[in-house]
């Protein structure tokens, strides 16, 4: 990336098929808390849990967002497909492998893919 090279940025997108019977608010909160703790991030707001179930014909599931001083993390799930997407963005470097290890324990993924994008 050449835009604002003086600002370190890293984004990771991790997707997979979870092996759980269902995803609950508690599980979403657990994943976001695990990312916060594992990566040593500083929360600056309460965790937000949301679901488009009552307003969307397209998407049914549950998601959440955790704001960090270093940026933030979002988790989205699709109930009918057991799909999850974890989107991490930070100005502080982090190891994607640490995130994947936590997801393997919490979500029991049957398949997982990821991309790591760094500004420098």
C-alpha positions as CSV (number, residue, x, y, z in Angstrom):
1,X,0.0,0.0,0.0
2,X,1.3,3.4,-0.8
3,X,-1.4,5.7,0.8
4,X,-0.1,7.0,4.1
5,X,2.9,4.7,4.4
6,X,3.8,6.4,7.7
7,X,0.7,4.7,9.4
8,X,1.2,1.0,10.1
9,X,-2.0,-0.9,9.3
10,X,-2.8,-4.6,9.3
11,X,-6.1,-6.3,8.4
12,X,-6.9,-10.0,8.6
13,X,-10.0,-11.7,7.3
14,X,-10.6,-15.2,8.5
15,X,-13.5,-17.2,7.2
16,X,-14.6,-20.7,8.0
17,X,-17.4,-23.2,8.6
18,X,-17.9,-23.6,12.3
19,X,-18.6,-27.0,13.9
20,X,-21.0,-25.8,16.6
21,X,-24.7,-26.6,16.8
22,X,-25.6,-22.9,17.0
23,X,-24.0,-19.5,17.5
24,X,-25.2,-17.5,20.4
25,X,-24.6,-14.0,21.7
26,X,-22.3,-15.5,24.3
27,X,-20.2,-17.2,21.7
28,X,-19.9,-14.0,19.6
29,X,-18.9,-12.2,22.8
30,X,-16.4,-15.0,23.7
31,X,-14.7,-14.8,20.2
32,X,-14.4,-11.0,20.4
33,X,-13.1,-11.1,23.9
34,X,-10.6,-13.8,22.9
35,X,-9.3,-11.7,20.1
36,X,-8.9,-8.7,22.4
37,X,-7.0,-10.7,25.0
38,X,-4.9,-12.7,22.6
39,X,-3.7,-9.7,20.7
40,X,-3.3,-7.5,23.7
41,X,-5.7,-4.8,22.4
42,X,-7.3,-2.1,24.5
43,X,-11.2,-2.0,24.3
44,X,-12.6,1.6,24.1
45,X,-16.3,0.7,24.0
46,X,-18.7,-2.0,25.1
47,X,-19.0,-5.0,22.7
48,X,-21.9,-4.6,20.3
49,X,-23.9,-7.7,19.4
50,X,-26.4,-7.6,16.5
51,X,-28.6,-9.7,14.3
52,X,-30.3,-8.8,11.0
53,X,-32.8,-11.6,11.4
54,X,-35.9,-9.3,11.8
55,X,-35.0,-6.9,8.9
56,X,-33.2,-9.0,6.3
57,X,-34.5,-11.4,3.7
58,X,-30.9,-12.2,2.7
59,X,-28.9,-12.7,5.9
60,X,-29.8,-14.6,9.1
61,X,-27.3,-15.0,11.8
62,X,-25.6,-13.0,14.6
63,X,-22.6,-10.8,14.7
64,X,-20.7,-8.4,16.9
65,X,-18.1,-5.6,16.9
66,X,-15.4,-4.7,19.4
67,X,-13.8,-1.3,19.2
68,X,-10.1,-1.1,20.2
69,X,-7.8,1.9,20.8
70,X,-5.8,0.2,18.1
71,X,-8.8,-0.1,15.7
72,X,-11.4,-3.0,15.9
73,X,-12.7,-6.5,15.2
74,X,-16.0,-7.7,13.8
75,X,-17.5,-11.2,13.7
76,X,-20.3,-12.2,11.3
77,X,-22.1,-15.5,11.1
78,X,-24.6,-17.0,8.7
79,X,-26.8,-19.5,10.4
80,X,-28.0,-21.5,7.4
81,X,-24.5,-22.1,6.1
82,X,-22.5,-22.3,9.4
83,X,-20.2,-19.7,7.9
84,X,-18.3,-17.2,10.0
85,X,-16.2,-14.2,9.0
86,X,-13.8,-12.5,11.4
87,X,-12.5,-9.2,10.3
88,X,-9.6,-7.7,12.3
89,X,-8.1,-4.3,11.7
90,X,-5.2,-2.8,13.7
91,X,-2.5,-0.2,13.6
92,X,-0.6,-2.5,16.0
93,X,1.0,-5.6,14.3
94,X,-0.5,-9.0,15.3
95,X,0.0,-12.7,14.4
96,X,-3.0,-14.1,12.5
97,X,-1.9,-17.6,13.6
98,X,-2.7,-16.6,17.2
99,X,-6.3,-15.7,16.1
100,X,-6.7,-18.9,14.2
101,X,-5.6,-21.0,17.2
102,X,-8.3,-19.3,19.4
103,X,-11.0,-19.8,16.7
104,X,-10.1,-23.5,16.5
105,X,-10.9,-23.8,20.2
106,X,-14.0,-21.7,20.3
107,X,-15.7,-22.3,16.9
108,X,-14.4,-25.8,16.1
109,X,-14.1,-25.0,12.4
110,X,-14.4,-27.7,9.8
111,X,-12.8,-25.5,7.2
112,X,-10.9,-22.2,7.5
113,X,-9.3,-19.7,5.1
114,X,-7.6,-16.4,5.8
115,X,-5.9,-13.4,4.3
116,X,-3.4,-11.0,6.0
117,X,-3.0,-7.5,4.5
118,X,-0.3,-5.2,5.8
119,X,0.6,-1.7,4.9
120,X,4.3,-2.1,5.5
